[in-house]
Amino acid sequence: MDEMGENAKQPDSTEEKRKGTIIVVASEEGMVRGGTSKRLNVEELSVNVNVFLEQMRSVLEKAPTHVGKFQFAEFEVHADITAKGSLALLGTGGEVGASGGLKFVFRRVETQ
């Protein structure tokens, strides 16, 4: 028989579900750290990341090139993944410390 014959391993439904999800540790609203692990749909998370990036594009396009005597060349954003799979910026009320979210660094493109 060929490689795909009767003895070939067929992926079970559990394996397929794992490939389509990603595990995040989500905290309850208002908590800084902790929580329980949860599986999020990868496609849904991908859509939410793209929505977040589009929103950041809108913000960055309005940012000045200079701040006083300083050139504004880079913008760094840390976003946490919520229990529902959306992305959220950590506000000033949060505690400083390690975060397991996503880091985005936007650099200005040099214009000729």
PDB file as gemmi writes it, atoms N, CA and C in Angstrom:
CRYST1    1.000    1.000    1.000  90.00  90.00  90.00 P 1                      
ATOM      1  N   MET A   1       0.835  -1.188   0.000  1.00  0.00           N  
ATOM      2  CA  MET A   1       0.000   0.000   0.000  1.00  0.00           C  
ATOM      3  C   MET A   1       0.871   1.239   0.000  1.00  0.00           C  
ATOM      4  N   ASP A   2       0.310   2.355  -0.446  1.00  0.00           N  
ATOM      5  CA  ASP A   2       1.074   3.592  -0.455  1.00  0.00           C  
ATOM      6  C   ASP A   2       1.129   4.194   0.945  1.00  0.00           C  
ATOM      7  N   GLU A   3       1.845   5.334   1.069  1.00  0.00           N  
ATOM      8  CA  GLU A   3       2.047   5.975   2.365  1.00  0.00           C  
ATOM      9  C   GLU A   3       0.741   6.429   2.994  1.00  0.00           C  
ATOM     10  N   MET A   4      -0.263   6.689   2.210  1.00  0.00           N  
ATOM     11  CA  MET A   4      -1.530   7.165   2.737  1.00  0.00           C  
ATOM     12  C   MET A   4      -2.529   6.010   2.901  1.00  0.00           C  
ATOM     13  N   GLY A   5      -2.044   4.783   2.962  1.00  0.00           N  
ATOM     14  CA  GLY A   5      -2.899   3.604   3.060  1.00  0.00           C  
ATOM     15  C   GLY A   5      -3.556   3.451   4.412  1.00  0.00           C  
ATOM     16  N   GLU A   6      -4.028   2.243   4.671  1.00  0.00           N  
ATOM     17  CA  GLU A   6      -4.787   1.959   5.882  1.00  0.00           C  
ATOM     18  C   GLU A   6      -4.006   2.250   7.154  1.00  0.00           C  
ATOM     19  N   ASN A   7      -2.702   2.069   7.134  1.00  0.00           N  
ATOM     20  CA  ASN A   7      -1.894   2.229   8.341  1.00  0.00           C  
ATOM     21  C   ASN A   7      -1.487   3.677   8.605  1.00  0.00           C  
ATOM     22  N   ALA A   8      -1.830   4.596   7.707  1.00  0.00           N  
ATOM     23  CA  ALA A   8      -1.464   5.996   7.913  1.00  0.00           C  
ATOM     24  C   ALA A   8      -2.278   6.559   9.069  1.00  0.00           C  
ATOM     25  N   LYS A   9      -1.605   7.371   9.893  1.00  0.00           N  
ATOM     26  CA  LYS A   9      -2.263   7.965  11.056  1.00  0.00           C  
ATOM     27  C   LYS A   9      -3.189   9.091  10.609  1.00  0.00           C  
ATOM     28  N   GLN A  10      -4.421   9.024  11.015  1.00  0.00           N  
ATOM     29  CA  GLN A  10      -5.398  10.059  10.719  1.00  0.00           C  
ATOM     30  C   GLN A  10      -5.477  10.991  11.932  1.00  0.00           C  
ATOM     31  N   PRO A  11      -5.448  12.302  11.701  1.00  0.00           N  
ATOM     32  CA  PRO A  11      -5.547  13.217  12.838  1.00  0.00           C  
ATOM     33  C   PRO A  11      -6.912  13.085  13.497  1.00  0.00           C  
ATOM     34  N   ASP A  12      -6.918  13.040  14.842  1.00  0.00           N  
ATOM     35  CA  ASP A  12      -8.199  12.978  15.530  1.00  0.00           C  
ATOM     36  C   ASP A  12      -8.743  14.388  15.733  1.00  0.00           C  
ATOM     37  N   SER A  13      -9.990  14.466  16.144  1.00  0.00           N  
ATOM     38  CA  SER A  13     -10.631  15.772  16.267  1.00  0.00           C  
ATOM     39  C   SER A  13      -9.960  16.633  17.328  1.00  0.00           C  
ATOM     40  N   THR A  14      -9.404  16.037  18.372  1.00  0.00           N  
ATOM     41  CA  THR A  14      -8.712  16.792  19.415  1.00  0.00           C  
ATOM     42  C   THR A  14      -7.478  17.472  18.849  1.00  0.00           C  
ATOM     43  N   GLU A  15      -6.718  16.757  18.030  1.00  0.00           N  
ATOM     44  CA  GLU A  15      -5.517  17.319  17.405  1.00  0.00           C  
ATOM     45  C   GLU A  15      -5.879  18.465  16.471  1.00  0.00           C  
ATOM     46  N   GLU A  16      -6.936  18.308  15.699  1.00  0.00           N  
ATOM     47  CA  GLU A  16      -7.379  19.365  14.780  1.00  0.00           C  
ATOM     48  C   GLU A  16      -7.826  20.602  15.548  1.00  0.00           C  
ATOM     49  N   LYS A  17      -8.525  20.415  16.663  1.00  0.00           N  
ATOM     50  CA  LYS A  17      -8.968  21.548  17.479  1.00  0.00           C  
ATOM     51  C   LYS A  17      -7.769  22.306  18.030  1.00  0.00           C  
ATOM     52  N   ARG A  18      -6.745  21.593  18.454  1.00  0.00           N  
ATOM     53  CA  ARG A  18      -5.544  22.237  19.004  1.00  0.00           C  
ATOM     54  C   ARG A  18      -4.820  23.077  17.964  1.00  0.00           C  
ATOM     55  N   LYS A  19      -4.791  22.617  16.727  1.00  0.00           N  
ATOM     56  CA  LYS A  19      -4.126  23.371  15.662  1.00  0.00           C  
ATOM     57  C   LYS A  19      -4.852  24.678  15.369  1.00  0.00           C  
ATOM     58  N   GLY A  20      -6.141  24.724  15.601  1.00  0.00           N  
ATOM     59  CA  GLY A  20      -6.934  25.909  15.306  1.00  0.00           C  
ATOM     60  C   GLY A  20      -7.113  26.838  16.491  1.00  0.00           C  
ATOM     61  N   THR A  21      -6.458  26.502  17.614  1.00  0.00           N  
ATOM     62  CA  THR A  21      -6.595  27.345  18.799  1.00  0.00           C  
ATOM     63  C   THR A  21      -5.226  27.650  19.386  1.00  0.00           C  
ATOM     64  N   ILE A  22      -5.193  28.673  20.227  1.00  0.00           N  
ATOM     65  CA  ILE A  22      -3.975  29.045  20.924  1.00  0.00           C  
ATOM     66  C   ILE A  22      -4.346  29.253  22.390  1.00  0.00           C  
ATOM     67  N   ILE A  23      -3.473  28.858  23.297  1.00  0.00           N  
ATOM     68  CA  ILE A  23      -3.757  28.990  24.717  1.00  0.00           C  
ATOM     69  C   ILE A  23      -3.263  30.343  25.211  1.00  0.00           C  
ATOM     70  N   VAL A  24      -4.119  31.054  25.932  1.00  0.00           N  
ATOM     71  CA  VAL A  24      -3.734  32.298  26.589  1.00  0.00           C  
ATOM     72  C   VAL A  24      -4.131  32.189  28.054  1.00  0.00           C  
ATOM     73  N   VAL A  25      -3.389  32.887  28.903  1.00  0.00           N  
ATOM     74  CA  VAL A  25      -3.777  32.991  30.299  1.00  0.00           C  
ATOM     75  C   VAL A  25      -4.520  34.300  30.430  1.00  0.00           C  
ATOM     76  N   ALA A  26      -5.792  34.200  30.679  1.00  0.00           N  
ATOM     77  CA  ALA A  26      -6.652  35.376  30.724  1.00  0.00           C  
ATOM     78  C   ALA A  26      -7.052  35.669  32.156  1.00  0.00           C  
ATOM     79  N   SER A  27      -6.968  36.943  32.528  1.00  0.00           N  
ATOM     80  CA  SER A  27      -7.390  37.344  33.858  1.00  0.00           C  
ATOM     81  C   SER A  27      -8.773  37.957  33.789  1.00  0.00           C  
ATOM     82  N   GLU A  28      -9.418  38.002  34.917  1.00  0.00           N  
ATOM     83  CA  GLU A  28     -10.725  38.645  34.989  1.00  0.00           C  
ATOM     84  C   GLU A  28     -10.524  40.146  34.833  1.00  0.00           C  
ATOM     85  N   GLU A  29     -11.527  40.846  34.373  1.00  0.00           N  
ATOM     86  CA  GLU A  29     -11.440  42.289  34.172  1.00  0.00           C  
ATOM     87  C   GLU A  29     -11.082  42.959  35.493  1.00  0.00           C  
ATOM     88  N   GLY A  30     -10.114  43.868  35.439  1.00  0.00           N  
ATOM     89  CA  GLY A  30      -9.680  44.583  36.634  1.00  0.00           C  
ATOM     90  C   GLY A  30      -8.489  43.951  37.325  1.00  0.00           C  
ATOM     91  N   MET A  31      -8.188  42.686  37.025  1.00  0.00           N  
ATOM     92  CA  MET A  31      -7.024  42.032  37.621  1.00  0.00           C  
ATOM     93  C   MET A  31      -5.795  42.348  36.786  1.00  0.00           C  
ATOM     94  N   VAL A  32      -4.639  42.483  37.453  1.00  0.00           N  
ATOM     95  CA  VAL A  32      -3.412  42.780  36.731  1.00  0.00           C  
ATOM     96  C   VAL A  32      -2.776  41.498  36.209  1.00  0.00           C  
ATOM     97  N   ARG A  33      -2.677  40.479  36.999  1.00  0.00           N  
ATOM     98  CA  ARG A  33      -2.068  39.215  36.582  1.00  0.00           C  
ATOM     99  C   ARG A  33      -2.914  38.066  37.110  1.00  0.00           C  
ATOM    100  N   GLY A  34      -2.606  36.885  36.641  1.00  0.00           N  
ATOM    101  CA  GLY A  34      -3.296  35.704  37.123  1.00  0.00           C  
ATOM    102  C   GLY A  34      -4.412  35.314  36.180  1.00  0.00           C  
ATOM    103  N   GLY A  35      -5.242  34.411  36.646  1.00  0.00           N  
ATOM    104  CA  GLY A  35      -6.354  33.976  35.826  1.00  0.00           C  
ATOM    105  C   GLY A  35      -6.198  32.521  35.435  1.00  0.00           C  
ATOM    106  N   THR A  36      -6.986  32.108  34.481  1.00  0.00           N  
ATOM    107  CA  THR A  36      -6.979  30.724  34.045  1.00  0.00           C  
ATOM    108  C   THR A  36      -6.599  30.650  32.571  1.00  0.00           C  
ATOM    109  N   SER A  37      -6.087  29.490  32.170  1.00  0.00           N  
ATOM    110  CA  SER A  37      -5.744  29.331  30.763  1.00  0.00           C  
ATOM    111  C   SER A  37      -7.014  29.052  29.969  1.00  0.00           C  
ATOM    112  N   LYS A  38      -7.014  29.545  28.747  1.00  0.00           N  
ATOM    113  CA  LYS A  38      -8.188  29.430  27.894  1.00  0.00           C  
ATOM    114  C   LYS A  38      -7.730  29.265  26.459  1.00  0.00           C  
ATOM    115  N   ARG A  39      -8.437  28.467  25.694  1.00  0.00           N  
ATOM    116  CA  ARG A  39      -8.138  28.305  24.269  1.00  0.00           C  
ATOM    117  C   ARG A  39      -8.919  29.335  23.464  1.00  0.00           C  
ATOM    118  N   LEU A  40      -8.197  30.048  22.581  1.00  0.00           N  
ATOM    119  CA  LEU A  40      -8.828  31.009  21.687  1.00  0.00           C  
ATOM    120  C   LEU A  40      -8.667  30.533  20.253  1.00  0.00           C  
ATOM    121  N   ASN A  41      -9.660  30.801  19.440  1.00  0.00           N  
ATOM    122  CA  ASN A  41      -9.619  30.461  18.032  1.00  0.00           C  
ATOM    123  C   ASN A  41      -8.555  31.307  17.341  1.00  0.00           C  
ATOM    124  N   VAL A  42      -7.628  30.674  16.633  1.00  0.00           N  
ATOM    125  CA  VAL A  42      -6.531  31.368  15.970  1.00  0.00           C  
ATOM    126  C   VAL A  42      -7.042  32.338  14.907  1.00  0.00           C  
ATOM    127  N   GLU A  43      -8.034  31.945  14.134  1.00  0.00           N  
ATOM    128  CA  GLU A  43      -8.575  32.826  13.101  1.00  0.00           C  
ATOM    129  C   GLU A  43      -9.205  34.072  13.714  1.00  0.00           C  
ATOM    130  N   GLU A  44      -9.945  33.898  14.795  1.00  0.00           N  
ATOM    131  CA  GLU A  44     -10.575  35.033  15.471  1.00  0.00           C  
ATOM    132  C   GLU A  44      -9.508  35.958  16.050  1.00  0.00           C  
ATOM    133  N   LEU A  45      -8.470  35.388  16.656  1.00  0.00           N  
ATOM    134  CA  LEU A  45      -7.377  36.190  17.191  1.00  0.00           C  
ATOM    135  C   LEU A  45      -6.668  36.944  16.072  1.00  0.00           C  
ATOM    136  N   SER A  46      -6.482  36.305  14.932  1.00  0.00           N  
ATOM    137  CA  SER A  46      -5.853  36.940  13.781  1.00  0.00           C  
ATOM    138  C   SER A  46      -6.668  38.149  13.312  1.00  0.00           C  
ATOM    139  N   VAL A  47      -7.968  38.008  13.254  1.00  0.00           N  
ATOM    140  CA  VAL A  47      -8.836  39.121  12.866  1.00  0.00           C  
ATOM    141  C   VAL A  47      -8.689  40.255  13.874  1.00  0.00           C  
ATOM    142  N   ASN A  48      -8.680  39.927  15.162  1.00  0.00           N  
ATOM    143  CA  ASN A  48      -8.571  40.945  16.203  1.00  0.00           C  
ATOM    144  C   ASN A  48      -7.223  41.663  16.159  1.00  0.00           C  
ATOM    145  N   VAL A  49      -6.149  40.948  15.854  1.00  0.00           N  
ATOM    146  CA  VAL A  49      -4.832  41.579  15.714  1.00  0.00           C  
ATOM    147  C   VAL A  49      -4.859  42.559  14.545  1.00  0.00           C  
ATOM    148  N   ASN A  50      -5.451  42.162  13.432  1.00  0.00           N  
ATOM    149  CA  ASN A  50      -5.521  43.048  12.268  1.00  0.00           C  
ATOM    150  C   ASN A  50      -6.383  44.274  12.535  1.00  0.00           C  
ATOM    151  N   VAL A  51      -7.465  44.124  13.270  1.00  0.00           N  
ATOM    152  CA  VAL A  51      -8.289  45.280  13.646  1.00  0.00           C  
ATOM    153  C   VAL A  51      -7.466  46.223  14.517  1.00  0.00           C  
ATOM    154  N   PHE A  52      -6.744  45.674  15.482  1.00  0.00           N  
ATOM    155  CA  PHE A  52      -5.901  46.478  16.361  1.00  0.00           C  
ATOM    156  C   PHE A  52      -4.845  47.240  15.556  1.00  0.00           C  
ATOM    157  N   LEU A  53      -4.195  46.556  14.623  1.00  0.00           N  
ATOM    158  CA  LEU A  53      -3.160  47.196  13.804  1.00  0.00           C  
ATOM    159  C   LEU A  53      -3.746  48.305  12.938  1.00  0.00           C  
ATOM    160  N   GLU A  54      -4.932  48.110  12.419  1.00  0.00           N  
ATOM    161  CA  GLU A  54      -5.595  49.156  11.627  1.00  0.00           C  
ATOM    162  C   GLU A  54      -5.897  50.366  12.509  1.00  0.00           C  
ATOM    163  N   GLN A  55      -6.322  50.119  13.736  1.00  0.00           N  
ATOM    164  CA  GLN A  55      -6.583  51.219  14.666  1.00  0.00           C  
ATOM    165  C   GLN A  55      -5.288  51.956  15.004  1.00  0.00           C  
ATOM    166  N   MET A  56      -4.200  51.216  15.195  1.00  0.00           N  
ATOM    167  CA  MET A  56      -2.909  51.841  15.488  1.00  0.00           C  
ATOM    168  C   MET A  56      -2.422  52.644  14.276  1.00  0.00           C  
ATOM    169  N   ARG A  57      -2.665  52.162  13.075  1.00  0.00           N  
ATOM    170  CA  ARG A  57      -2.293  52.905  11.862  1.00  0.00           C  
ATOM    171  C   ARG A  57      -2.958  54.272  11.872  1.00  0.00           C  
ATOM    172  N   SER A  58      -4.225  54.293  12.219  1.00  0.00           N  
ATOM    173  CA  SER A  58      -4.957  55.548  12.272  1.00  0.00           C  
ATOM    174  C   SER A  58      -4.340  56.511  13.295  1.00  0.00           C  
ATOM    175  N   VAL A  59      -3.928  55.998  14.433  1.00  0.00           N  
ATOM    176  CA  VAL A  59      -3.296  56.820  15.469  1.00  0.00           C  
ATOM    177  C   VAL A  59      -1.934  57.319  14.994  1.00  0.00           C  
ATOM    178  N   LEU A  60      -1.119  56.430  14.440  1.00  0.00           N  
ATOM    179  CA  LEU A  60       0.247  56.780  14.052  1.00  0.00           C  
ATOM    180  C   LEU A  60       0.296  57.764  12.890  1.00  0.00           C  
ATOM    181  N   GLU A  61      -0.657  57.671  11.973  1.00  0.00           N  
ATOM    182  CA  GLU A  61      -0.667  58.608  10.843  1.00  0.00           C  
ATOM    183  C   GLU A  61      -0.862  60.045  11.303  1.00  0.00           C  
ATOM    184  N   LYS A  62      -1.458  60.231  12.465  1.00  0.00           N  
ATOM    185  CA  LYS A  62      -1.701  61.567  13.008  1.00  0.00           C  
ATOM    186  C   LYS A  62      -0.590  62.030  13.952  1.00  0.00           C  
ATOM    187  N   ALA A  63       0.384  61.159  14.209  1.00  0.00           N  
ATOM    188  CA  ALA A  63       1.480  61.499  15.130  1.00  0.00           C  
ATOM    189  C   ALA A  63       2.472  62.435  14.437  1.00  0.00           C  
ATOM    190  N   PRO A  64       3.011  63.412  15.178  1.00  0.00           N  
ATOM    191  CA  PRO A  64       3.974  64.339  14.574  1.00  0.00           C  
ATOM    192  C   PRO A  64       5.311  63.654  14.298  1.00  0.00           C  
ATOM    193  N   THR A  65       6.089  64.239  13.400  1.00  0.00           N  
ATOM    194  CA  THR A  65       7.421  63.699  13.124  1.00  0.00           C  
ATOM    195  C   THR A  65       8.434  64.168  14.158  1.00  0.00           C  
ATOM    196  N   HIS A  66       8.143  65.308  14.814  1.00  0.00           N  
ATOM    197  CA  HIS A  66       9.038  65.852  15.836  1.00  0.00           C  
ATOM    198  C   HIS A  66       8.243  66.205  17.096  1.00  0.00           C  
ATOM    199  N   VAL A  67       8.879  66.008  18.226  1.00  0.00           N  
ATOM    200  CA  VAL A  67       8.315  66.418  19.510  1.00  0.00           C  
ATOM    201  C   VAL A  67       9.346  67.351  20.129  1.00  0.00           C  
ATOM    202  N   GLY A  68       9.086  68.633  20.059  1.00  0.00           N  
ATOM    203  CA  GLY A  68      10.085  69.611  20.502  1.00  0.00           C  
ATOM    204  C   GLY A  68      11.319  69.499  19.641  1.00  0.00           C  
ATOM    205  N   LYS A  69      12.473  69.318  20.268  1.00  0.00           N  
ATOM    206  CA  LYS A  69      13.731  69.167  19.541  1.00  0.00           C  
ATOM    207  C   LYS A  69      14.040  67.710  19.209  1.00  0.00           C  
ATOM    208  N   PHE A  70      13.122  66.817  19.560  1.00  0.00           N  
ATOM    209  CA  PHE A  70      13.362  65.394  19.355  1.00  0.00           C  
ATOM    210  C   PHE A  70      12.580  64.870  18.158  1.00  0.00           C  
ATOM    211  N   GLN A  71      13.206  63.981  17.412  1.00  0.00           N  
ATOM    212  CA  GLN A  71      12.547  63.345  16.275  1.00  0.00           C  
ATOM    213  C   GLN A  71      11.751  62.154  16.788  1.00  0.00           C  
ATOM    214  N   PHE A  72      10.539  62.050  16.327  1.00  0.00           N  
ATOM    215  CA  PHE A  72       9.678  60.934  16.704  1.00  0.00           C  
ATOM    216  C   PHE A  72       9.843  59.843  15.654  1.00  0.00           C  
ATOM    217  N   ALA A  73      10.759  58.901  15.907  1.00  0.00           N  
ATOM    218  CA  ALA A  73      11.115  57.911  14.899  1.00  0.00           C  
ATOM    219  C   ALA A  73      10.534  56.528  15.179  1.00  0.00           C  
ATOM    220  N   GLU A  74      10.119  56.275  16.410  1.00  0.00           N  
ATOM    221  CA  GLU A  74       9.678  54.930  16.765  1.00  0.00           C  
ATOM    222  C   GLU A  74       8.551  55.003  17.777  1.00  0.00           C  
ATOM    223  N   PHE A  75       7.634  54.063  17.680  1.00  0.00           N  
ATOM    224  CA  PHE A  75       6.482  54.014  18.557  1.00  0.00           C  
ATOM    225  C   PHE A  75       6.343  52.566  19.003  1.00  0.00           C  
ATOM    226  N   GLU A  76       6.434  52.298  20.301  1.00  0.00           N  
ATOM    227  CA  GLU A  76       6.347  50.941  20.824  1.00  0.00           C  
ATOM    228  C   GLU A  76       5.059  50.778  21.615  1.00  0.00           C  
ATOM    229  N   VAL A  77       4.336  49.713  21.319  1.00  0.00           N  
ATOM    230  CA  VAL A  77       3.053  49.450  21.959  1.00  0.00           C  
ATOM    231  C   VAL A  77       3.048  48.022  22.497  1.00  0.00           C  
ATOM    232  N   HIS A  78       2.572  47.877  23.718  1.00  0.00           N  
ATOM    233  CA  HIS A  78       2.376  46.549  24.306  1.00  0.00           C  
ATOM    234  C   HIS A  78       0.877  46.336  24.469  1.00  0.00           C  
ATOM    235  N   ALA A  79       0.369  45.268  23.915  1.00  0.00           N  
ATOM    236  CA  ALA A  79      -1.059  44.975  23.993  1.00  0.00           C  
ATOM    237  C   ALA A  79      -1.257  43.617  24.655  1.00  0.00           C  
ATOM    238  N   ASP A  80      -2.200  43.555  25.550  1.00  0.00           N  
ATOM    239  CA  ASP A  80      -2.564  42.294  26.187  1.00  0.00           C  
ATOM    240  C   ASP A  80      -3.737  41.678  25.439  1.00  0.00           C  
ATOM    241  N   ILE A  81      -3.828  40.368  25.497  1.00  0.00           N  
ATOM    242  CA  ILE A  81      -4.943  39.652  24.897  1.00  0.00           C  
ATOM    243  C   ILE A  81      -5.971  39.419  25.995  1.00  0.00           C  
ATOM    244  N   THR A  82      -7.198  39.865  25.752  1.00  0.00           N  
ATOM    245  CA  THR A  82      -8.251  39.701  26.753  1.00  0.00           C  
ATOM    246  C   THR A  82      -8.787  38.274  26.729  1.00  0.00           C  
ATOM    247  N   ALA A  83      -9.598  37.952  27.711  1.00  0.00           N  
ATOM    248  CA  ALA A  83     -10.194  36.613  27.799  1.00  0.00           C  
ATOM    249  C   ALA A  83     -11.072  36.311  26.586  1.00  0.00           C  
ATOM    250  N   LYS A  84     -11.583  37.352  25.927  1.00  0.00           N  
ATOM    251  CA  LYS A  84     -12.433  37.161  24.746  1.00  0.00           C  
ATOM    252  C   LYS A  84     -11.640  37.178  23.457  1.00  0.00           C  
ATOM    253  N   GLY A  85     -10.306  37.392  23.545  1.00  0.00           N  
ATOM    254  CA  GLY A  85      -9.467  37.341  22.356  1.00  0.00           C  
ATOM    255  C   GLY A  85      -9.212  38.668  21.684  1.00  0.00           C  
ATOM    256  N   SER A  86      -9.705  39.753  22.243  1.00  0.00           N  
ATOM    257  CA  SER A  86      -9.404  41.055  21.652  1.00  0.00           C  
ATOM    258  C   SER A  86      -8.112  41.591  22.252  1.00  0.00           C  
ATOM    259  N   LEU A  87      -7.558  42.632  21.645  1.00  0.00           N  
ATOM    260  CA  LEU A  87      -6.318  43.225  22.130  1.00  0.00           C  
ATOM    261  C   LEU A  87      -6.631  44.508  22.868  1.00  0.00           C  
ATOM    262  N   ALA A  88      -5.905  44.748  23.961  1.00  0.00           N  
ATOM    263  CA  ALA A  88      -6.146  45.931  24.771  1.00  0.00           C  
ATOM    264  C   ALA A  88      -4.813  46.509  25.219  1.00  0.00           C  
ATOM    265  N   LEU A  89      -4.721  47.840  25.182  1.00  0.00           N  
ATOM    266  CA  LEU A  89      -3.537  48.522  25.697  1.00  0.00           C  
ATOM    267  C   LEU A  89      -3.643  48.582  27.210  1.00  0.00           C  
ATOM    268  N   LEU A  90      -2.512  48.439  27.888  1.00  0.00           N  
ATOM    269  CA  LEU A  90      -2.487  48.557  29.338  1.00  0.00           C  
ATOM    270  C   LEU A  90      -2.453  50.033  29.683  1.00  0.00           C  
ATOM    271  N   GLY A  91      -3.446  50.511  30.393  1.00  0.00           N  
ATOM    272  CA  GLY A  91      -3.533  51.923  30.752  1.00  0.00           C  
ATOM    273  C   GLY A  91      -2.586  52.290  31.877  1.00  0.00           C  
ATOM    274  N   THR A  92      -2.570  53.555  32.242  1.00  0.00           N  
ATOM    275  CA  THR A  92      -1.658  54.042  33.274  1.00  0.00           C  
ATOM    276  C   THR A  92      -2.008  53.535  34.661  1.00  0.00           C  
ATOM    277  N   GLY A  93      -3.199  52.998  34.845  1.00  0.00           N  
ATOM    278  CA  GLY A  93      -3.584  52.490  36.155  1.00  0.00           C  
ATOM    279  C   GLY A  93      -2.991  51.129  36.463  1.00  0.00           C  
ATOM    280  N   GLY A  94      -2.364  50.488  35.493  1.00  0.00           N  
ATOM    281  CA  GLY A  94      -1.797  49.163  35.704  1.00  0.00           C  
ATOM    282  C   GLY A  94      -0.478  49.224  36.429  1.00  0.00           C  
ATOM    283  N   GLU A  95      -0.040  48.084  36.894  1.00  0.00           N  
ATOM    284  CA  GLU A  95       1.244  47.995  37.577  1.00  0.00           C  
ATOM    285  C   GLU A  95       2.346  47.726  36.564  1.00  0.00           C  
ATOM    286  N   VAL A  96       3.527  48.235  36.848  1.00  0.00           N  
ATOM    287  CA  VAL A  96       4.679  47.975  35.992  1.00  0.00           C  
ATOM    288  C   VAL A  96       5.190  46.578  36.317  1.00  0.00           C  
ATOM    289  N   GLY A  97       5.514  45.815  35.302  1.00  0.00           N  
ATOM    290  CA  GLY A  97       6.027  44.474  35.524  1.00  0.00           C  
ATOM    291  C   GLY A  97       6.016  43.696  34.235  1.00  0.00           C  
ATOM    292  N   ALA A  98       6.357  42.437  34.337  1.00  0.00           N  
ATOM    293  CA  ALA A  98       6.392  41.587  33.157  1.00  0.00           C  
ATOM    294  C   ALA A  98       4.983  41.374  32.630  1.00  0.00           C  
ATOM    295  N   SER A  99       4.876  41.357  31.329  1.00  0.00           N  
ATOM    296  CA  SER A  99       3.580  41.151  30.694  1.00  0.00           C  
ATOM    297  C   SER A  99       3.741  40.129  29.588  1.00  0.00           C  
ATOM    298  N   GLY A 100       2.752  39.310  29.413  1.00  0.00           N  
ATOM    299  CA  GLY A 100       2.825  38.270  28.398  1.00  0.00           C  
ATOM    300  C   GLY A 100       2.061  38.597  27.146  1.00  0.00           C  
ATOM    301  N   GLY A 101       1.792  39.866  26.909  1.00  0.00           N  
ATOM    302  CA  GLY A 101       1.021  40.262  25.737  1.00  0.00           C  
ATOM    303  C   GLY A 101       1.862  40.289  24.481  1.00  0.00           C  
ATOM    304  N   LEU A 102       1.446  41.088  23.539  1.00  0.00           N  
ATOM    305  CA  LEU A 102       2.144  41.239  22.269  1.00  0.00           C  
ATOM    306  C   LEU A 102       2.845  42.587  22.231  1.00  0.00           C  
ATOM    307  N   LYS A 103       4.028  42.617  21.649  1.00  0.00           N  
ATOM    308  CA  LYS A 103       4.790  43.864  21.512  1.00  0.00           C  
ATOM    309  C   LYS A 103       4.848  44.214  20.039  1.00  0.00           C  
ATOM    310  N   PHE A 104       4.473  45.454  19.721  1.00  0.00           N  
ATOM    311  CA  PHE A 104       4.533  45.961  18.351  1.00  0.00           C  
ATOM    312  C   PHE A 104       5.467  47.166  18.356  1.00  0.00           C  
ATOM    313  N   VAL A 105       6.420  47.199  17.438  1.00  0.00           N  
ATOM    314  CA  VAL A 105       7.300  48.355  17.293  1.00  0.00           C  
ATOM    315  C   VAL A 105       7.087  48.910  15.896  1.00  0.00           C  
ATOM    316  N   PHE A 106       6.679  50.163  15.839  1.00  0.00           N  
ATOM    317  CA  PHE A 106       6.435  50.836  14.564  1.00  0.00           C  
ATOM    318  C   PHE A 106       7.553  51.844  14.350  1.00  0.00           C  
ATOM    319  N   ARG A 107       8.251  51.772  13.226  1.00  0.00           N  
ATOM    320  CA  ARG A 107       9.321  52.711  12.902  1.00  0.00           C  
ATOM    321  C   ARG A 107       8.925  53.509  11.679  1.00  0.00           C  
ATOM    322  N   ARG A 108       9.242  54.783  11.715  1.00  0.00           N  
ATOM    323  CA  ARG A 108       8.951  55.623  10.555  1.00  0.00           C  
ATOM    324  C   ARG A 108       9.809  55.188   9.376  1.00  0.00           C  
ATOM    325  N   VAL A 109       9.235  55.235   8.213  1.00  0.00           N  
ATOM    326  CA  VAL A 109       9.961  54.940   6.978  1.00  0.00           C  
ATOM    327  C   VAL A 109      10.620  56.235   6.539  1.00  0.00           C  
ATOM    328  N   GLU A 110      11.902  56.156   6.233  1.00  0.00           N  
ATOM    329  CA  GLU A 110      12.635  57.324   5.739  1.00  0.00           C  
ATOM    330  C   GLU A 110      12.117  57.698   4.364  1.00  0.00           C  
ATOM    331  N   THR A 111      11.722  58.958   4.199  1.00  0.00           N  
ATOM    332  CA  THR A 111      11.266  59.413   2.875  1.00  0.00           C  
ATOM    333  C   THR A 111      12.433  60.089   2.172  1.00  0.00           C  
ATOM    334  N   GLN A 112      12.533  59.863   0.905  1.00  0.00           N  
ATOM    335  CA  GLN A 112      13.636  60.411   0.108  1.00  0.00           C  
ATOM    336  C   GLN A 112      13.365  61.822  -0.290  1.00  0.00           C  
TER     337      GLN A 112                                                      
END                                                                             
